[in-house]
Amino acid sequence: MPIKIIEDIPVRTQLRAEQINTIENSRAMKQDIRPLRILILNLMPKKEITELQLLRLLSNTPLQIDVDFLYTSSHQSEHTAVKHLQQFYKEFADIKDQYYDGLIITGAPVEHLNFLDIDYIHELDDIMRWSQQHVFSRLFICWAALYALNFDHNIDKIRLKNKLFGIYPYKTLDPHHPLLRGFDDFYNVPQSRHMNVDYDKIKVTSELVVLSEHPTFGPDILTTLDQRDVFILGHLEYDRDTLKQEYDRDVLQGKVISLPENYFPNDDPDILPNITWKSHGHLLYNNWLNETYQNTLYNLNHLSLYFK
């Protein structure tokens, strides 16, 4: 089933080149189907790259997906044109009276800041409180996972001694969990962060379940007991060259940066990296969409009654 996108959004060309089916609103309105409504709060600076990465993963399902993109109006984007945001994104005021099956909040390059020092944190807090009554299932990526675990569960983030940067194998702890359906015993995931979660506190928090972990770096995928919130500390949405671009950028800026671990063949940055995480990325997002579809309400306007 095609993924419904905004008319003329630029990433449509690349999606079609990759044989990913898309459908515009004018055609989708003629289909007698109740699509899943997914809202993506894109906090990444280069928003079009993240749009493409997430739409790829959301498209691998027989369900029709209706996607809205959201941005924080309290932050001025320096890497995405205002015209692009005005044409293809919504502000919180535009959607605050609406209901969604799912919400995805991306990572953000602000992990070095305290939460209260982030210029859009109050708007993000408002969105989080709104989503508790207006969204059935939420998925948080990297920094957003750190933020959401702190916001809802008072789990602190902890600075790592060295940046976690590369491709790492994580062990699947519950292969029968619906979100891990089809996962191998181990899966690879790109990581790029200076922060981690307080794993000891997570272990004694009864509302949280750890689904995968690394013996040194702790959890990667967590969920709440009711499975309505999913926290992903890694980046299964990353492209083949995303870590390379980060490495090259830091080298160009004269920063002290180590090669991403387990990434370049023979640790040679001139050799094209192999993708070893894409299949599990598709599995996880497809499982999340399926679980949301199976459990959400048919009439989203009744969500407010469901949460009372």
Secondary structure, 3 states (H helix, E strand, C coil): CCEEECCCCCHHHHHHHCCCCEEEHHHHCCCCCCCEEEEEECCCCCHHHHHHHHHHHHCCCCCCEEEEEECCCCCCCCCCCHHHHHHHEECHHHHCCCCEEEEEECCCCCCCCCHHHCCCHHHHHHHHHHHHHHEEEEEEECHHHHHHHHHHHCCCEEEEEEEEEEEEEEEECCCCCHHHCCCCCEEEEEEEEEEEECHHHHHCCCCEEECEEECCCEECEEEECCCCEEEECCCCCCCCCHHHHHHHHHHHCCCCCCCCECCCHHHCCCCCCCCCCHHHHHHHHHHHHHHHHHHCCCCHHHHHHHCC
